[in-house]
């Protein structure tokens, strides 16, 4: 099959984030299975994604260069309703199926369906604004006020029309399947993704620490995620503050770009400065190269994913692949498959005291937190090959 994979943007800080990594790994897996993937995006910033994946496929884009995210509701609606028609025009004439990722690319898929009756599969990772206004109890965003919420509901009718036109919708976890059902009256197929192969080839902890200059006696805690309020990085800082300084000294590294929310980045810097443990916390708010990110995963004694109302969670699976035990919030969709796995400790969302207790268990008894078994299970269950195979089956079903 020839498959067009569509996204609003590819590249930029952190390569664009976990959703972009997921899409490009899907393309890799599809190509290995003999399919022909083509990457189409509204914006594409060369040189900011995995160079192996960048050279492996045909890339088409409306705009090539530095990623510029629209700011403000009018600009976002213009991209969604007008500019996505240009993205739809990039879809090759001979494709068998179109796989649109996230919003606003789902509108490009909708236009392609209206114009050419192409089969469209929507990979809907995160809830849309329409859904969050419709179901505020499921949203991490504050209300914009009754007038704006009403406007968003009306504007979201196009999201509903697009969702109803899709040949299939796939999501990463059961919570989002329920949201799709409530918002659009459609059943969604749960197809989960995992860490890329390179994470399973991580350096040893000692090698990674030597590369990054981390003291072997440090209790290294890592948190990774683009800086947004629902990532709950503050809870991880609070948890590290609760740890006793006795024994291996705890040190937290937070790797997360603030390009989507500079105000969250500024707030985090101020929060750490006032926390009283500024010497224990290092913040990296710029993009980190892929090889260095892998080293950080491998160097850590523990990885914390404190997110609330978070779709899936690729980062904990990447940490496990690199051999690092994880502390994961039940507010993240990935907890659905990690419950009871060795080297995994689940905590409630907004519970820094539970994170602190979990970290203390890892620090005091690291031999009880071996993730080897979970790592091999993850490699088989959520590998690029397994994920792309399930997606290819879904594509074939809608083409047929």
C-alpha positions as CSV (number, residue, x, y, z in Angstrom):
1,X,0.0,0.0,0.0
2,X,1.0,3.6,-0.6
3,X,0.2,5.5,2.6
4,X,0.2,9.3,3.1
5,X,1.0,10.2,6.7
6,X,-0.2,13.7,7.5
7,X,0.7,16.0,10.5
8,X,0.3,19.7,11.0
9,X,4.1,20.1,11.6
10,X,7.2,17.8,11.6
11,X,10.3,18.9,13.4
12,X,11.1,21.9,15.6
13,X,12.2,21.8,19.3
14,X,12.4,18.2,20.6
15,X,11.8,17.0,17.0
16,X,8.2,18.1,17.5
17,X,7.5,15.9,20.5
18,X,6.3,12.3,21.1
19,X,3.6,12.4,18.5
20,X,6.0,13.2,15.7
21,X,8.4,10.4,16.9
22,X,5.5,8.0,16.9
23,X,4.4,8.9,13.4
24,X,8.0,8.7,11.9
25,X,8.5,5.3,13.7
26,X,5.3,4.1,12.2
27,X,6.6,5.2,8.8
28,X,9.8,3.2,9.4
29,X,7.9,0.1,10.4
30,X,5.5,0.4,7.4
31,X,8.5,0.7,5.0
32,X,10.2,-2.3,6.5
33,X,7.0,-4.3,5.8
34,X,7.1,-3.4,2.2
35,X,4.6,-0.4,2.2
36,X,5.4,3.0,0.7
37,X,4.9,5.8,3.3
38,X,4.9,9.5,2.2
39,X,5.2,12.2,4.9
40,X,3.0,15.3,4.3
41,X,2.9,18.2,6.7
42,X,1.8,21.8,6.8
43,X,5.2,22.8,8.2
44,X,8.5,20.9,8.1
45,X,11.8,22.0,9.7
46,X,14.7,19.9,8.2
47,X,17.5,19.0,10.4
48,X,15.4,18.7,13.6
49,X,14.2,15.1,13.4
50,X,16.1,11.8,13.6
51,X,18.5,12.1,10.6
52,X,18.0,8.4,9.7
53,X,14.3,8.9,9.5
54,X,14.6,12.3,7.7
55,X,16.5,10.6,4.9
56,X,14.4,7.5,4.7
57,X,11.1,9.0,3.2
58,X,9.7,11.5,0.8
59,X,8.7,14.6,2.7
60,X,6.1,17.1,1.3
61,X,5.2,20.3,3.1
62,X,3.3,23.5,2.5
63,X,6.0,25.5,4.3
64,X,9.6,24.4,4.9
65,X,11.8,26.1,7.5
66,X,11.5,27.1,11.1
67,X,8.3,25.9,12.8
68,X,6.0,28.8,13.7
69,X,3.0,27.8,15.7
70,X,-0.1,29.9,15.3
71,X,-0.9,32.2,18.2
72,X,-4.4,33.1,19.1
73,X,-7.8,31.7,18.2
74,X,-8.2,33.5,14.8
75,X,-4.8,32.3,13.6
76,X,-5.5,28.7,14.8
77,X,-8.9,28.7,13.0
78,X,-7.3,30.0,9.8
79,X,-4.8,27.1,9.8
80,X,-7.5,24.6,10.6
81,X,-10.1,25.7,8.1
82,X,-8.1,27.3,5.3
83,X,-4.5,26.2,5.4
84,X,-5.3,22.5,5.9
85,X,-6.9,22.6,2.4
86,X,-3.3,23.2,1.1
87,X,-2.1,20.3,3.0
88,X,-4.8,18.1,1.5
89,X,-3.5,19.1,-2.0
90,X,-0.1,17.6,-1.2
91,X,-1.5,14.1,-0.9
92,X,-0.2,12.0,-3.9
93,X,-2.7,11.0,-6.4
94,X,-1.9,7.3,-6.2
95,X,-2.2,6.7,-2.5
96,X,-4.3,3.9,-1.2
97,X,-5.1,5.4,2.2
98,X,-4.4,8.5,4.2
99,X,-3.4,8.5,7.9
100,X,-3.9,11.9,9.6
101,X,-2.3,12.5,12.9
102,X,-3.7,14.9,15.5
103,X,-5.3,18.3,14.9
104,X,-5.4,20.3,12.7
105,X,-4.3,17.6,10.2
106,X,-7.6,15.8,10.6
107,X,-9.2,18.6,8.7
108,X,-6.8,18.0,5.8
109,X,-8.0,14.4,5.8
110,X,-11.6,15.6,5.8
111,X,-11.0,17.8,2.8
112,X,-9.3,14.9,1.0
113,X,-12.3,12.7,1.7
114,X,-14.7,15.3,0.4
115,X,-12.7,15.9,-2.7
116,X,-11.5,12.5,-3.6
117,X,-13.4,10.0,-1.4
118,X,-10.1,8.7,-0.1
119,X,-10.2,6.3,2.9
120,X,-9.0,8.3,5.9
121,X,-7.7,6.9,9.3
122,X,-7.4,9.5,12.1
123,X,-4.7,8.8,14.7
124,X,-6.2,11.0,17.4
125,X,-3.7,11.1,20.2
126,X,-4.8,14.1,22.2
127,X,-8.3,15.5,22.9
128,X,-9.3,18.3,20.7
129,X,-10.3,21.8,22.0
130,X,-13.9,21.0,21.1
131,X,-13.8,17.9,23.2
132,X,-12.3,19.7,26.2
133,X,-15.0,22.4,26.1
134,X,-17.7,19.7,25.6
135,X,-16.3,17.6,28.6
136,X,-14.6,20.1,30.9
137,X,-14.2,17.5,33.6
138,X,-11.7,15.7,31.3
139,X,-9.8,18.8,30.4
140,X,-6.6,20.2,32.0
141,X,-7.3,23.6,30.4
142,X,-9.2,26.3,32.4
143,X,-12.4,27.5,30.9
144,X,-12.2,30.6,28.6
145,X,-15.5,31.8,29.8
146,X,-19.1,31.0,28.7
147,X,-19.0,33.1,25.6
148,X,-15.7,31.7,24.3
149,X,-16.7,28.1,25.3
150,X,-19.9,28.5,23.2
151,X,-17.9,29.8,20.3
152,X,-15.5,26.8,20.6
153,X,-18.5,24.4,20.6
154,X,-19.8,26.0,17.4
155,X,-16.4,26.0,15.8
156,X,-16.0,22.3,16.9
157,X,-18.9,21.2,14.7
158,X,-16.4,20.9,11.9
159,X,-14.4,18.6,14.1
160,X,-17.5,16.5,14.6
161,X,-18.2,16.4,10.8
162,X,-14.6,15.4,10.2
163,X,-14.7,12.7,12.8
164,X,-17.9,11.3,11.4
165,X,-16.3,11.1,7.9
166,X,-13.3,9.1,9.0
167,X,-13.1,5.5,7.8
168,X,-11.6,4.7,11.3
169,X,-10.3,6.4,14.4
170,X,-7.5,5.0,16.5
171,X,-6.4,6.1,19.9
172,X,-3.7,5.1,22.4
173,X,-5.7,4.3,25.5
174,X,-9.1,3.4,26.8
175,X,-9.8,6.9,28.3
176,X,-9.5,8.5,24.9
177,X,-11.6,5.8,23.3
178,X,-14.4,6.9,25.7
179,X,-13.8,10.5,24.9
180,X,-14.2,9.8,21.2
181,X,-17.4,7.9,21.8
182,X,-18.9,10.8,23.8
183,X,-17.8,13.6,21.5
184,X,-18.4,12.0,18.1
185,X,-20.6,9.0,18.6
186,X,-17.8,6.8,17.0
187,X,-16.1,3.7,18.3
188,X,-12.3,4.1,18.3
189,X,-9.7,1.3,18.0
190,X,-7.0,1.3,20.7
191,X,-3.6,0.7,19.1
192,X,-0.7,1.4,21.4
193,X,2.8,2.5,20.4
194,X,6.2,2.1,22.1
195,X,9.8,3.1,22.2
196,X,11.9,3.2,19.0
197,X,14.6,0.5,18.5
198,X,17.4,2.9,19.4
199,X,16.2,3.1,23.0
200,X,16.8,-0.6,23.5
201,X,20.4,0.0,22.5
202,X,21.1,2.5,25.2
203,X,24.6,2.8,26.8
204,X,25.0,1.3,30.3
205,X,24.3,3.6,33.3
206,X,28.0,4.0,34.0
207,X,28.7,4.8,30.3
208,X,25.9,7.3,30.2
209,X,26.9,9.0,33.4
210,X,30.5,9.3,32.2
211,X,29.3,10.9,28.9
212,X,27.1,13.4,30.7
213,X,29.4,14.1,33.6
214,X,27.1,12.8,36.3
215,X,28.6,11.7,39.6
216,X,28.3,7.9,40.0
217,X,27.2,8.4,43.6
218,X,24.3,10.7,42.7
219,X,20.7,9.5,42.9
220,X,19.7,10.8,39.5
221,X,16.0,11.4,38.9
222,X,14.7,12.3,35.4
223,X,11.5,13.8,34.1
224,X,11.0,14.5,30.4
225,X,8.1,16.4,28.8
226,X,7.2,19.6,27.0
227,X,6.4,22.2,29.6
228,X,2.7,22.5,30.0
229,X,0.7,22.7,33.3
230,X,-0.8,19.1,33.1
231,X,2.7,17.6,33.0
232,X,2.9,18.3,36.7
233,X,6.7,18.8,36.9
234,X,6.1,20.8,40.1
235,X,4.9,17.6,41.8
236,X,8.2,15.9,40.9
237,X,10.1,18.9,42.4
238,X,8.0,18.7,45.5
239,X,8.7,15.0,45.8
240,X,12.5,15.4,45.5
241,X,12.3,18.1,48.2
242,X,10.8,15.5,50.5
243,X,13.7,13.0,50.1
244,X,16.3,12.9,52.8
245,X,19.7,14.3,51.9
246,X,21.2,11.3,53.7
247,X,22.9,8.6,51.6
248,X,23.0,9.1,47.8
249,X,22.2,12.7,47.2
250,X,19.1,13.1,45.1
251,X,19.3,15.3,42.0
252,X,16.4,16.0,39.5
253,X,16.8,16.8,35.9
254,X,13.8,18.2,34.0
255,X,14.1,18.1,30.3
256,X,11.3,19.9,28.5
257,X,11.1,22.7,26.0
258,X,8.9,25.7,26.8
259,X,8.3,26.6,23.1
260,X,4.6,25.9,23.4
261,X,4.1,27.7,26.7
262,X,6.9,30.2,27.6
263,X,4.9,31.3,30.6
264,X,5.0,27.7,32.0
265,X,8.8,27.7,31.6
266,X,9.1,31.0,33.4
267,X,6.8,29.7,36.2
268,X,8.9,26.6,36.6
269,X,12.1,28.5,36.9
270,X,10.6,30.7,39.6
271,X,9.1,27.7,41.4
272,X,12.4,25.9,41.6
273,X,14.2,29.1,42.7
274,X,11.7,29.4,45.6
275,X,11.6,25.7,46.4
276,X,14.6,25.7,48.7
277,X,16.3,22.8,46.8
278,X,17.6,24.8,43.8
279,X,20.9,22.9,44.1
280,X,19.0,19.6,43.6
281,X,17.2,20.6,40.4
282,X,18.5,21.1,36.9
283,X,16.2,22.4,34.2
284,X,16.9,22.0,30.5
285,X,14.3,24.0,28.7
286,X,15.8,23.7,25.2
287,X,15.7,20.9,22.7
288,X,18.1,18.0,23.5
289,X,19.6,16.0,20.6
290,X,18.3,12.4,20.3
291,X,21.6,10.8,21.3
292,X,21.9,13.0,24.4
293,X,18.3,12.3,25.4
294,X,19.0,8.6,25.2
295,X,22.0,9.1,27.5
296,X,19.9,10.9,30.0
297,X,17.3,8.1,30.1
298,X,20.1,5.5,30.6
299,X,21.9,7.6,33.2
300,X,18.9,8.0,35.5
301,X,18.3,5.9,38.6
302,X,14.6,6.7,38.3
303,X,12.3,8.2,35.8
304,X,9.1,10.1,36.9
305,X,6.0,10.7,34.8
306,X,3.7,12.7,37.0
307,X,1.3,13.8,34.2
308,X,-2.4,14.3,34.8
309,X,-5.0,13.7,32.1
310,X,-2.2,12.7,29.7
311,X,-2.8,10.7,26.6
312,X,-0.6,7.6,26.7
313,X,3.0,8.4,27.6
314,X,5.8,7.4,25.3
315,X,8.5,8.7,27.6
316,X,8.0,6.0,30.4
317,X,8.3,3.3,27.7
318,X,11.5,4.9,26.4
319,X,12.9,5.0,30.0
320,X,12.1,1.3,30.5
321,X,13.7,0.5,27.1
322,X,16.9,2.2,28.4
323,X,16.8,0.1,31.5
324,X,15.5,2.7,34.0
325,X,12.8,2.0,36.6
326,X,9.8,4.3,36.4
327,X,7.3,6.1,38.6
328,X,4.1,6.7,36.6
329,X,1.0,8.6,37.4
330,X,-2.4,7.0,37.0
331,X,-3.4,10.2,35.2
332,X,-1.4,9.0,32.2
333,X,-2.9,6.5,29.8
334,X,0.2,4.3,29.7
335,X,-0.5,3.2,33.3
336,X,-3.2,0.9,31.8
337,X,-0.6,-1.5,30.6
338,X,2.1,-1.0,33.2
339,X,0.1,-1.9,36.3
340,X,1.9,-4.8,38.1
341,X,5.0,-4.8,35.9
342,X,8.4,-5.2,37.5
343,X,10.3,-1.9,37.9
344,X,7.1,0.1,37.6
345,X,5.5,2.0,40.5
346,X,2.1,3.7,40.0
347,X,1.1,6.7,41.9
348,X,-2.0,8.9,42.0
349,X,-2.0,12.2,40.1
350,X,-1.2,15.3,42.2
351,X,0.4,13.1,44.9
352,X,4.0,14.2,45.4
353,X,4.2,12.4,48.7
354,X,3.5,9.1,46.8
355,X,6.2,10.0,44.2
356,X,8.7,10.7,47.1
357,X,7.9,7.3,48.7
358,X,8.4,5.5,45.4
359,X,11.7,7.3,44.8
360,X,12.9,6.3,48.3
361,X,12.1,2.7,47.6
362,X,14.2,2.8,44.4
363,X,17.0,4.6,46.2
364,X,17.1,2.2,49.1
365,X,16.5,-1.1,47.2
366,X,17.4,-0.7,43.6
367,X,17.8,-4.5,43.2
368,X,14.0,-4.8,43.7
369,X,13.3,-2.4,40.8
370,X,14.9,-4.3,37.9
371,X,13.1,-3.6,34.7
372,X,14.7,-6.3,32.5
373,X,11.6,-8.4,32.3
374,X,9.3,-5.4,31.6
375,X,11.8,-4.1,29.1
376,X,11.7,-7.4,27.0
377,X,7.9,-7.5,27.3
378,X,7.7,-3.9,26.0
379,X,10.1,-4.7,23.2
380,X,7.7,-7.4,21.9
381,X,4.4,-5.8,22.6
382,X,4.9,-2.2,21.6
383,X,7.9,-2.3,19.2
384,X,7.8,-0.3,16.0
385,X,7.2,-3.6,14.1
386,X,4.3,-4.6,16.3
387,X,2.7,-1.1,16.1
388,X,3.1,-0.7,12.4
389,X,1.8,-4.2,11.8
390,X,-1.4,-3.4,13.7
391,X,-1.8,-0.1,11.9
392,X,-1.2,-1.8,8.5
393,X,-4.0,-4.2,9.3
394,X,-6.3,-1.3,10.0
395,X,-5.3,0.4,6.8
396,X,-5.9,-2.7,4.8
397,X,-9.4,-3.1,6.4
398,X,-10.5,0.4,5.3
399,X,-9.0,0.0,1.8
400,X,-10.8,-3.3,1.4
